[in-house]
Amino acid sequence: MADKGFTDKVKGKVKEVAGDITGDNAEKASGLVDQVVGKAKEVASNAKDVAEEVVEKAKDKIDEAK
């Protein structure tokens, strides 16, 4: 998840706009789904980063207490 869902969001936006221009509601909906998937990946990645930071701080506190 190096891009944190960025490519999914961009791909989704392109599909949404293309569907909007051509009147293809299925393509537009598919683009919206891709954007949601991208946002979910971004949120999951951010949550993982925060959790890792909390664990690291907890380990530091434990080491300080020794």
C-alpha positions, -999 to +999 in steps of 0.1 A: +000+000+000+028+024-008+004+048-027-022+046+001-050+041-024-040+071-046-041+051-079-075+037-071-088+072-064-074+086-096-085+057-117-120+060-102-122+097-109-112+091-145-139+065-149-165+087-131-158+116-154-157+094-185-191+078-175-205+113-169-194+126-203-206+095-222-238+091-201-227+056-190-240+053-155-224+019-149-190+034-157-197+063-135-208+040-106-177+019-111-155+050-109-172+060-076-166+025-062-130+027-072-127+060-054-143+045-022-118+016-024-089+040-027-101+061+003-105+029+023-070+019+015-058+054+025-076+052+059-064+017+066-028+027+058-031+057+081-046+036+109-017+011+105+009+039+107-008+053+139-009+019+154+028+013+147+036+046+162+016+038+194+034+004+197+068+021+193+060+047+220+048+020+243+080+000+238+100+031+246+080+037+278+086+001+288+123+004+282+124+036+302+107+019+331+134-008+333 
